[in-house]
Amino acid sequence: MLIAKDKKIKKAGINPLLLIGIIGIFTIGSSFIVQLYRAFGENRDIWWTAKTMPLRIHETRDSFKLSINGKTIESHLSEGTLLVLDENGKYKPIGSADVSVRLNNWNKVRVSILINALIAGIFFGASIAFFIAGLFQVLNKRNDKIA
């Protein structure tokens, strides 16, 4: 049965490389374009830490360091050197529980998207190569039949 199908393909003149290339260009190529659009055209402001789930200052040590007059904010919080004016007009020290942080995770998301785009790009390039190789084979067969 498989041999009969191969003979039908050969009789129809469909070049396998050309067929693989065309299918790959449309399927993998569309995925590649979508990934590139997501990486460079998507809204960057949707990747912030949720307002209802802010992080404490000690949970963000790996992401950034905030300093005031050369001392980290963590040092200021532990020493009680940061003050806030309360409702009664009195100053009180700010504790670490009073400080929360929201991070924009766009860079991490973008890296993930670009890795997927790189993989799709490799297969898209291979599909283009198959398409070109198949096209040259078809054109060479036609030139041989004409000559």
N, C-alpha and C positions, 0 to 999 in steps of 0.2 A: 504494500500500500504506500509506504514511504517512497519507494523508488518511482512509483507512478506519479506521485505528487511532484517529485523533483523533475521528472520528464515534462510535466505540464508547465512547470515554472520555466524550464529551459525553452519549451516551445513558445510560451507567451513572450519570451524575451525579457523577462524581468531579471535584472541583475541583483543578486543578493546584497552586495555591498551598497548599491544605490538604495535598495529598499530599507536596509538597516539605517543608512544615513538619513533618509527622509523621516522615518519613524523617530529616530533619535533627535533630529533637529526640532521636530514639533513637540515631542513629549519632554525631553530633558531641557531643550531650549526654553520652553515656556516656564519650567521650574526655575531655571537659571535667571531669567528675566524677573520673575516674581521675587526671588531672593535678593537680587540687586535693588529692586524697587523698595523692598522692606528695609534694606540696609541704608539706603540714601534718601528715600522719599517719605518714610514713615514719620509719624508724629513722635518726637523725642520726649515730649513732656508727659507721656502716659506711663512711664516706667519709674515714677517716684514711689518711694515707700508710702504705704497707705497712711492717710491722716489719722486713722483710728489705731494704727499700730506703729507709732514712732519708736525709734531705737534710743536706748540710753547712750550717753557719751562714751562709756567704756566699750560698747559693742561696735563702735566705729573706728577703733584704733587702726585697723588695717586699711581703712579707706582714706582717712585724712587726719591731720593734726592741726588744731586751732591754737594759736598763741596770742597772748595779749602782753605787750611790753616784754617779749622774750620768754615768758613763762607759758607753759601749756595750760589750757583751760582746766584740765584735770588737776593740775597743781593749785590753781586758783580756787577751785571748788573744794579741794581737801583742806586748804589753809583758811578758807572762809574770807578771801580777799575780794570777792565779787559781791556787790550789794545791790539790792533792789528796793525800790520805794513801795511800801504796801498801801492798802486802802486808807490807813490812818495817818499817812504822811511820815511814817517812821521807816528808817532803813533797817533791813535785815539781810543777813548773808544768804546767798544763793547756794543751795545744796545740789548734789548731783542728781537727785530725784526731780529737781525743778527744771532740768535741762533735757530736752529731747531733740532728736536729730531725724530728719528725713533725707534719704539719699536718692539720687537719680541713678538707677541701675542701667541706663541706656547703654553705657560702654560695654557692660558684660553681655547684654542681650545682642548688641551689634556684633560683637566678636563671634557669638554663636551663629548668628545669621550669615556672617561672612565666611565662616568655616563651611557651612552648608552650600553657600554660593560657590566656594572654591571647588568643592567636590562635584557639584553640578557642572561647573565650568570645564572641568577636566573631561567629563563624559560628553559634554556638548562639543568640545573641541574634537574629541574622537569621532563623534557623529558627523561632524563636518568633514573630517578626513575620510571617513567611509564614503560619504556622499561624493566627494571629489574623486576618489579612486574609482568608485562605481561609474561615475559620469565619464571619466576617461576611458574606462573599459567599453562602455556603450558606444562612445564616439569612435574608438578604434575599430570596433566590430563593424560599424556602419561604413567607415572609410575602407575597410577591407572588402566589404560587399560591393562597394561602388567601384573599386579598382579592379 
